[in-house]
Amino acid sequence: MYDGIVQDLIDEFGRLPGIGPKSAQRIAFHILQTQNFDVSRLAELLVVVREKVRFCEVCGNITEEERCAICRDPRRDQGLICVVEEPKDVVAIERTRQFRGLYHVLGGAISPIDGVGPDDLSIPQLMRRLGEAEVREVILATDPNLEGEATAAYLSRLLTSIEVPVSRLASGLPVGGDLEFADEVTLGRAFEGRTKIG
């Protein structure tokens, strides 16, 4: 659509997840039109991130060291492991300040359509961790979608063989939502997970 390197820049931004053609074009033109935009700083950060950031050798979270800050923190409850799909899920749970245990990042979810099976995730590392430590509970916090549910079902079957208590995050209606806009699965889960009042 555009000539030469401008189109190359748009195409490159468009390859990023969640960035469609229009967003890619907006980002490219923002960089081109904003005089004080520090392009060299952005390029430098991208290079440094690629060189320094890695995955925690214990849990799979992102870190600049061998172990992430959560795994290094002696105040965390070593007997609780929350299993999530991606490092961004760790950040979301940490923001709640409700969980003080450890995490295990799978690196995705089971998705046969996308060619992702159990062997493509860090499930063997999880099983090894559970065999080496005294874990009181494993909390499955995969996404409440088809892939996340399949992953949680697979893990719960696998974990029953080693007799570790397994729980799943509750799911249901979001605060501020309207019943008429809730899908059947979400509404069904809300009924299943209902609690008594008084």
Stockholm file with secondary structure:
# STOCKHOLM 1.0

chainA/1-198         MYDGIVQDLIDEFGRLPGIGPKSAQRIAFHILQTQNFDVSRLAELLVVVREKVRFCEVCGNITEEERCAICRDPRRDQGLICVVEEPKDVVAIERTRQFRGLYHVLGGAISPIDGVGPDDLSIPQLMRRLGEAEVREVILATDPNLEGEATAAYLSRLLTSIEVPVSRLASGLPVGGDLEFADEVTLGRAFEGRTKIG
#=GR chainA/1-198 SS CCCHHHHHHHHHHHTSTTCCHHHHHHHHHHHHHCTTCCHHHHHHHHHHHHHHCEECTTTCCEESSSSCHHHHCTTSEEEEEEEESSHHHHHHHHHHTCCCEEEEECSSCCBGGGTBCGGGTTHHHHHHHHHHSCCSEEEECCCSSHHHHHHHHHHHHHHHTTTCCEEECCCCCCTTCCGGGCCHHHHHHHHHTCCCCC
#=GC SS_cons         CCCHHHHHHHHHHHTSTTCCHHHHHHHHHHHHHCTTCCHHHHHHHHHHHHHHCEECTTTCCEESSSSCHHHHCTTSEEEEEEEESSHHHHHHHHHHTCCCEEEEECSSCCBGGGTBCGGGTTHHHHHHHHHHSCCSEEEECCCSSHHHHHHHHHHHHHHHTTTCCEEECCCCCCTTCCGGGCCHHHHHHHHHTCCCCC
//
